[in-house]
Amino acid sequence: MDNLKKIIFFIENITLKIGRKISWLILAMTLIAFSVALLRYFFNIGFVWMQELYIWMHGLVFLLAAAYTLQEDKHVRVDIFYRKFSEKKKAYINIFFSILFIIPFILIVSKYSMPYILKSWISLEKSREAGGLNFLYIYKTSIILFCFFLFIQTIALILRCVLVVNNKEVKIFFKS
């Protein structure tokens, strides 16, 4: 069980570091969006690359922070019944629905996004807009990173729930 805890800690540490770093994009995104609005409406100046930059940051926040959101148990859930359950019952529910929904979702997204991402890399795709950002292929790679990080965090969640079910762990989620 100690090895299991080491694996969980390793994965959750990666997720935590990525989540905390990605959260800074929210501040950067806000400042850039503010700058775009300021330049456009007060100085009548517009930069397509700046507009794309905050839109891309917004996408990165959603994609790369999804695993962190799962780790922190902040994702959307209908909590009418779940919040009243014991930790053991929550663990069973999390195992069941992770296997039934999250893992198949990740596999489907991975399968259908790979050709899309590879095509983008082969052509070194860039923005269709004049003056836009030149590395759209790198941005699209975040889809597969989303799948990878969400997958490993789901595995950590399942393993943590196994520990809870076997009375080796008190709570499913922890705060660092």
Secondary structure, DSSP 8 states (H G I E B T S, - for coil): -HHHHHHHHHHHHHHHHHHHHHHHHHHHHHHHHHHHHHHHHHH----HHHHHHHHHHHHHHHHHTHHHHHHTT-S---HHHHTTS-HHHHHHHHHHHIIIIIHHHHHHHHHHHHHHHHHHHHTT---SSTT--S-HHHHHHHHHHHHHHHHHHHHHHHHHHHHHHTTS-S-S----
